[in-house]
Amino acid sequence: MGFAYRDGALCADAVALESIAQRFGTPCYVYSRSLIEDNVRGFAAALSGRDALLAYSVKANANLAVLALLARLGCGFDIVSGGELKRVLAAGGAADQVLFSGVGKSEAEIRLALQSGVRCLNLESAAEMDRVDAIARALGRRAPIAFRVNPDVDPQTHPYISTGLKQSKFGVAYADAERLYREAARRENLEIVGIGCHVGSQLLEPAPIVEAAERIARLADRLAESGIALSHLDVGGGIGIRYRDEVLPPATDFVGAICGALTGRRETLILDPGRAIIGNAGVLLTRVEYVKPGEAKNFLVVDAAMNDLLRPALYDAWHAILPVRATSAEAGERYDIVGPICESSDVLGRDRRFAARAGDLIAVMDAGAYGMAMSSNYNSRPRAAEVLVDDGRVHLVRQRETAEQLFALETIPA
């Protein structure tokens, strides 16, 4: 079902967004369970018949209800912090289906991961190998590890979300990987279980991730020749979605291309999609506060802002923005859709045609990924509520914050 107009009203799985705004206010994130399930099942069908793990990238959207749904659907999880690990466990996710990535894991995070029994720690430097080895020794454990190898593949995406080039902070250099694996194999408290990579986010065609997969497969073969066997190949995620006019194949085509490149291999294939699972399954619902005509620009001032959805300000990202009550767009004026934050970059959409009045509801589409997850309290703005629509039922899965909660942990010295 997803998001569609019914009798002139924009709905989430047949529930009118107007009714959600009336119950829970705005700004509000609204997620469609049916779309999340459809996206996961599409990946599962593409991986059918192959030993594989779909490890959802928690950074895309870490709401407990979303994580619990994905755990019930059989997903593993790719995490980058101890906080994300605690969220996964609180949502009912299995620690042995968790891969812990990230360049800056603290001693406390590594200890928590080993004590929780995660499936793998993805190491991103020689120094991190030393730290994990020492902590595992102190705990009397063997740490399951893989190296995140930087394949030096250009993903042809925004520079802020390109992670697989040799100048990136992420991973270990491809040329250093064999030496690091041999060193890890000599350490009693490290158990080598795999190899990983990730080239970037919002990929629009399979070639970069296929090239990276082929490169780490060749590396795995060389490691096997030296007696180091791997149980999994983690090719990362980053599969894009359509925000505007991007031309990209369906996610299943990405999976098919990756599987084709790894035909005949015995290792478990791990994929780490985030955006491709949750991106189109969420919208940011907001209300027009003011219609502000101007000499050079017209503005719709709404109650959502860059603290609620950072992507347009951070990446100059484009999101479709639709009226919740269908109107004839041709009858409207062109507006920049802006929020109340005291920054000129607080723009959700530029030069959009709307027939709008104060009080009207509008929806920022495809906001399920990196929306609430990147939100902040800038300007002391409480973060939005989150709602999950499930087969006609509406669940408040995160209450709106209050201003008092924002300073509850602060004190004024006597």
FENLIN-V732602 format. One record per backbone hydrogen bond with DSSP energy under -1.0 kcal/mol. CO is the residue of the C=O (numbers start at 0). NH is the residue of the N-H. If there is no record, write none. Layout:
BEGIN
CO&NH ; CO&NH
END
This chain:
BEGIN
1&12 ; 3&10 ; 5&8 ; 7&325 ; 8&5 ; 9&16 ; 10&3 ; 11&14 ; 14&11 ; 15&19 ; 16&20 ; 17&21 ; 18&22 ; 19&23 ; 20&24 ; 26&384 ; 27&284 ; 28&386 ; 29&282 ; 30&388 ; 31&35 ; 32&36 ; 33&37 ; 34&38 ; 35&39 ; 36&40 ; 37&41 ; 38&42 ; 39&43 ; 40&44 ; 41&45 ; 42&46 ; 46&49 ; 50&268 ; 52&270 ; 53&75 ; 55&77 ; 56&59 ; 59&369 ; 62&66 ; 63&67 ; 64&68 ; 65&69 ; 66&70 ; 67&71 ; 68&72 ; 69&74 ; 70&73 ; 75&55 ; 76&98 ; 77&57 ; 78&100 ; 80&84 ; 81&85 ; 82&86 ; 83&87 ; 84&88 ; 85&89 ; 86&90 ; 87&92 ; 88&91 ; 93&96 ; 94&97 ; 94&118 ; 96&76 ; 97&118 ; 97&119 ; 98&78 ; 99&121 ; 105&109 ; 106&110 ; 107&111 ; 108&112 ; 109&113 ; 110&114 ; 111&115 ; 112&116 ; 112&117 ; 119&99 ; 120&145 ; 122&147 ; 124&128 ; 125&129 ; 126&130 ; 127&131 ; 128&132 ; 129&133 ; 130&134 ; 131&135 ; 132&136 ; 133&137 ; 134&138 ; 135&140 ; 142&190 ; 143&120 ; 144&192 ; 144&193 ; 145&122 ; 146&195 ; 147&171 ; 157&160 ; 158&161 ; 160&200 ; 163&151 ; 163&152 ; 164&167 ; 171&149 ; 172&175 ; 175&179 ; 176&180 ; 177&181 ; 178&182 ; 179&183 ; 180&184 ; 183&186 ; 186&189 ; 188&142 ; 190&144 ; 192&230 ; 192&231 ; 194&233 ; 195&148 ; 198&162 ; 198&163 ; 202&239 ; 205&209 ; 206&210 ; 207&211 ; 208&212 ; 209&213 ; 210&214 ; 211&215 ; 212&216 ; 213&217 ; 214&218 ; 215&219 ; 216&220 ; 217&221 ; 218&222 ; 219&223 ; 220&224 ; 222&227 ; 223&226 ; 230&267 ; 231&194 ; 232&269 ; 233&196 ; 235&271 ; 237&202 ; 249&252 ; 249&253 ; 250&254 ; 251&255 ; 252&256 ; 253&257 ; 254&258 ; 255&259 ; 256&260 ; 257&261 ; 259&262 ; 261&264 ; 267&232 ; 268&52 ; 269&234 ; 270&54 ; 272&56 ; 273&276 ; 273&277 ; 274&278 ; 278&367 ; 280&31 ; 281&366 ; 282&29 ; 283&363 ; 284&27 ; 285&361 ; 286&302 ; 287&358 ; 289&300 ; 291&298 ; 297&335 ; 298&291 ; 299&337 ; 300&288 ; 300&289 ; 304&307 ; 304&308 ; 306&375 ; 309&313 ; 310&314 ; 310&316 ; 311&315 ; 319&364 ; 321&362 ; 323&9 ; 326&328 ; 327&330 ; 328&331 ; 332&353 ; 334&351 ; 335&299 ; 336&347 ; 336&348 ; 337&301 ; 340&342 ; 342&345 ; 344&346 ; 345&338 ; 348&336 ; 351&334 ; 353&332 ; 356&359 ; 359&287 ; 360&323 ; 361&285 ; 362&321 ; 363&283 ; 370&373 ; 371&374 ; 376&379 ; 382&400 ; 384&28 ; 385&396 ; 385&397 ; 386&30 ; 387&394 ; 388&32 ; 389&392 ; 392&389 ; 394&387 ; 397&385 ; 406&409
END
